[in-house]
Amino acid sequence: MAQAENLNRQKRRRLDRFLRENLRGMSRTESSQSLTIRKTKRQTGGESGTGFPACELVQTQAGKPVSHSKASRDRNNLGESSLAAYGRRARGMQIVRSPDQASLAARVVRPAREELLRLARAHRDAVDAGLRSDLAAGRPVPNAPEPSEGDYPHGFCFAICTRVFERLSKEPLVQGFVAAGVVWKTVYFIQDGRLFQNAIQCGDDLLDVANDSCDPALEPVVCTPLEEVGWENLRDYRQTATVAEKYYKARLFPNRFFPLLFPVAPFLRLGEGGDIALFWHEHMLFFQDINEGWPRVGALLDDAEWMEQPLPAPHAARMRELQSKAGSGAPPPVDLRECPPDELRASLASWEALHELPADSFRLTITNLDLHLRSTARWLLR
């Protein structure tokens, strides 16, 4: 018993050292590279493109859109870099309804809906032209998949939404909405129980400026009262996994093999022929979870039957191959070893170090953590 406790303490110290020293000690050159790595559907399982820098969320202050920093041009920078701030921003991505917003929508937004749609469509056309030009020239498009030019706009929901939001937020019409008290923000949610969607909440309406990103036959820009949209906020990982397996037509499996990354990426994606990919989908849940004492990850760990299920035979063979590769001079960026749920639970304590980081180093730290996450995903695909 004493030996086991000592081993667990050593493992927790190793993780704690990684969080405190390795991430903060990486060079700014390395961290800047993570901002230009484009996600693929194979890496992440989807189109949302919401990585660690993802929770610099789109909001407003004092009735004005928040300015954007160069490093996070597709996210709003609230000038506040701390774990608690990221948790608040993550919660801010949820749809929230209220009688006040319903009243404002009726009095302020809906009488101007046609003008809002006209502006949104014009800005969507401009964003389309810019993104198509970037793709044709081979320029990286942050927070987007890597399709061929012919695939656009499929999978570009987030990239389109954030760019149109940024442009629309400068319009006098929208600034008038915000001044009147209308909620104006980007949101991320589950639609119709079967897909994930990025859109703009405008009072009690949902402005979808990338409605054709799943089906190009649909109208690109629509504005719909929330009561007519089949939406639900992301609550926990099991709910997300259930929808993800339908949406991406893939099986998700507990990530018992990369203990450092489990709280951030609790799933592996099992593909055909034994392929295994690291699946991370929405870090807004991670930032809420760490700020609330890990209720979502804890629920996964409490489900012993799910956590301890064996890998299917082809994937078990692939994992043995990966472990052999890791031990023969080609290790992954983070520790690879199968861990029982109790050890994964014990390791959560070391993540609390993120609460203690000063604000001036927090942003760099989580960006570097994102770099490790993406590097591990690429290592699995080699």
Secondary structure in CASP SS format (residue, H / E / C, confidence):
PFRMAT SS
TARGET T0000
AUTHOR 0000-0000-0000
METHOD secondary structure of the structure
MODEL  1
M C 1.00
A H 1.00
Q H 1.00
A H 1.00
E H 1.00
N H 1.00
L H 1.00
N H 1.00
R H 1.00
Q H 1.00
K H 1.00
R H 1.00
R H 1.00
R H 1.00
L H 1.00
D H 1.00
R H 1.00
F H 1.00
L H 1.00
R H 1.00
E H 1.00
N H 1.00
L H 1.00
R H 1.00
G H 1.00
M C 1.00
S C 1.00
R H 1.00
T H 1.00
E H 1.00
S H 1.00
S H 1.00
Q H 1.00
S H 1.00
L C 1.00
T C 1.00
I C 1.00
R C 1.00
K C 1.00
T C 1.00
K H 1.00
R H 1.00
Q H 1.00
T H 1.00
G C 1.00
G C 1.00
E C 1.00
S C 1.00
G C 1.00
T E 1.00
G C 1.00
F H 1.00
P H 1.00
A H 1.00
C H 1.00
E C 1.00
L C 1.00
V C 1.00
Q C 1.00
T E 1.00
Q E 1.00
A C 1.00
G C 1.00
K E 1.00
P E 1.00
V C 1.00
S C 1.00
H C 1.00
S C 1.00
K H 1.00
A H 1.00
S H 1.00
R C 1.00
D C 1.00
R C 1.00
N C 1.00
N C 1.00
L C 1.00
G C 1.00
E C 1.00
S C 1.00
S C 1.00
L H 1.00
A H 1.00
A H 1.00
Y H 1.00
G H 1.00
R H 1.00
R H 1.00
A H 1.00
R H 1.00
G H 1.00
M C 1.00
Q C 1.00
I C 1.00
V C 1.00
R C 1.00
S C 1.00
P H 1.00
D H 1.00
Q H 1.00
A H 1.00
S H 1.00
L H 1.00
A H 1.00
A H 1.00
R H 1.00
V H 1.00
V H 1.00
R H 1.00
P H 1.00
A H 1.00
R H 1.00
E H 1.00
E H 1.00
L H 1.00
L H 1.00
R H 1.00
L H 1.00
A H 1.00
R H 1.00
A H 1.00
H H 1.00
R H 1.00
D H 1.00
A H 1.00
V H 1.00
D H 1.00
A H 1.00
G H 1.00
L H 1.00
R H 1.00
S H 1.00
D H 1.00
L H 1.00
A H 1.00
A C 1.00
G C 1.00
R C 1.00
P C 1.00
V C 1.00
P C 1.00
N C 1.00
A C 1.00
P C 1.00
E C 1.00
P C 1.00
S C 1.00
E H 1.00
G H 1.00
D H 1.00
Y C 1.00
P C 1.00
H C 1.00
G C 1.00
F C 1.00
C H 1.00
F H 1.00
A H 1.00
I H 1.00
C H 1.00
T H 1.00
R H 1.00
V H 1.00
F H 1.00
E H 1.00
R H 1.00
L H 1.00
S C 1.00
K C 1.00
E C 1.00
P H 1.00
L H 1.00
V H 1.00
Q H 1.00
G H 1.00
F H 1.00
V H 1.00
A H 1.00
A C 1.00
G C 1.00
V C 1.00
V C 1.00
W E 1.00
K E 1.00
T E 1.00
V E 1.00
Y E 1.00
F E 1.00
I E 1.00
Q E 1.00
D C 1.00
G C 1.00
R C 1.00
L E 1.00
F E 1.00
Q E 1.00
N E 1.00
A E 1.00
I E 1.00
Q E 1.00
C E 1.00
G C 1.00
D C 1.00
D E 1.00
L E 1.00
L E 1.00
D E 1.00
V C 1.00
A C 1.00
N C 1.00
D C 1.00
S C 1.00
C C 1.00
D C 1.00
P C 1.00
A C 1.00
L C 1.00
E C 1.00
P C 1.00
V C 1.00
V E 1.00
C E 1.00
T E 1.00
P E 1.00
L H 1.00
E H 1.00
E H 1.00
V C 1.00
G C 1.00
W E 1.00
E E 1.00
N C 1.00
L C 1.00
R C 1.00
D C 1.00
Y H 1.00
R H 1.00
Q H 1.00
T H 1.00
A H 1.00
T H 1.00
V H 1.00
A H 1.00
E H 1.00
K H 1.00
Y H 1.00
Y H 1.00
K C 1.00
A C 1.00
R E 1.00
L E 1.00
F E 1.00
P E 1.00
N C 1.00
R C 1.00
F C 1.00
F C 1.00
P H 1.00
L H 1.00
L H 1.00
F C 1.00
P C 1.00
V C 1.00
A C 1.00
P C 1.00
F E 1.00
L E 1.00
R E 1.00
L E 1.00
G C 1.00
E H 1.00
G H 1.00
G H 1.00
D C 1.00
I E 1.00
A E 1.00
L E 1.00
F E 1.00
W C 1.00
H C 1.00
E E 1.00
H H 1.00
M H 1.00
L H 1.00
F H 1.00
F H 1.00
Q H 1.00
D H 1.00
I H 1.00
N H 1.00
E C 1.00
G C 1.00
W C 1.00
P H 1.00
R H 1.00
V H 1.00
G H 1.00
A H 1.00
L H 1.00
L H 1.00
D H 1.00
D C 1.00
A H 1.00
E H 1.00
W H 1.00
M H 1.00
E C 1.00
Q C 1.00
P C 1.00
L C 1.00
P C 1.00
A H 1.00
P H 1.00
H H 1.00
A H 1.00
A H 1.00
R H 1.00
M H 1.00
R H 1.00
E H 1.00
L H 1.00
Q H 1.00
S H 1.00
K H 1.00
A H 1.00
G C 1.00
S C 1.00
G C 1.00
A C 1.00
P C 1.00
P C 1.00
P C 1.00
V C 1.00
D C 1.00
L C 1.00
R C 1.00
E C 1.00
C C 1.00
P C 1.00
P H 1.00
D H 1.00
E H 1.00
L H 1.00
R H 1.00
A H 1.00
S H 1.00
L H 1.00
A H 1.00
S H 1.00
W H 1.00
E C 1.00
A H 1.00
L H 1.00
H H 1.00
E H 1.00
L C 1.00
P C 1.00
A H 1.00
D H 1.00
S H 1.00
F H 1.00
R H 1.00
L H 1.00
T H 1.00
I H 1.00
T H 1.00
N H 1.00
L H 1.00
D H 1.00
L H 1.00
H H 1.00
L H 1.00
R H 1.00
S H 1.00
T H 1.00
A H 1.00
R H 1.00
W H 1.00
L H 1.00
L H 1.00
R C 1.00
END
